[in-house]
């Protein structure tokens, strides 16, 4: 099959997936809408504040798309056209609402189809590295901001014996497998990093710094949602809120099959924040922040498409 035909098929498939993701997203928003306290949105100031939070969510997605484009270049040496990179990244971001939670990974491989000299393994590797960087960034922020809070809380929680045994068994099995295949793993990683001549340690540090910025921004949007809804914020407690939110996000991110961490994040937020924040505001903030994040995802895609049309128009002039 010729490359133009492949591009056309991939484009149609991408559009079909986007429509499917929007259907799931709309259904989810209707479910969430039933849980929103309408009285909390009575003020014009609150509505304006929440709109700004949603725009910040969209900005975070666009920044993440630019970071991913740079990461693809670091891995492959190929600089993807910026409008294409942003459109593919933002439309793939919508695929996370499709049950299974993996379609966004598949969607990014459209970059390899539409970009010369860029391979599918290079896009996949970039996705893996991006996921690892944002996860590590979240862990670093959590450790810095909420370690004492989480440690004190967990000390008061009795872990059921069965769960403890299962967790210990998983850790032992994983360690045993890693030890048994340590030579193959080391050889594979060595070969991998030899092939990635462009991906240097300093470049990884730069991409990691960008991931830290994006995660702080995202945690900040939840903090802003709480404040807009009327939650009083004690001095110095804001970083803790950001850290607890990222801890909840991390739990959802690492849970297989949960579309965008649905349900998991809320459970962790209630567990750690229910005793320190106004529970009514917290429940409203969790639902409204989900809606704002979804609106930000759609807005980011719209901006990317608009930017692509503007760039194409300028090329034809």
Buried (B, 14 or more C-beta within 10 A) or exposed (E): EEEEEEEEEBEEEBEEBBEBBBEBBEEBBEEBEEEBBEEBBEEEEBEEBBEBBBBBBBBBBBBBBBBBBBBBBBBBBBEBBBBBBBBBBBBBBBBBBBEEBBBBBBBBBBBBBBBEEBBEEBBBBBBEBBEEBBBBBBBBBBEEBBEEBBEEBEEEEEEEEEEEEEEEEEEEEEEEEEEEEEEEEEEEEEEEEEEBEEBEEEBBEBBBEBBBBBBBBBBBBBBBBBBBBBBEEEEEBBBBBBBBBBBBBBBBBEBEEBBBBBEBBBEBBBBBBEEBBBEEBBBBBBBBBBBBBBBBBBBBBEBBBEBBEEBEEEEEE
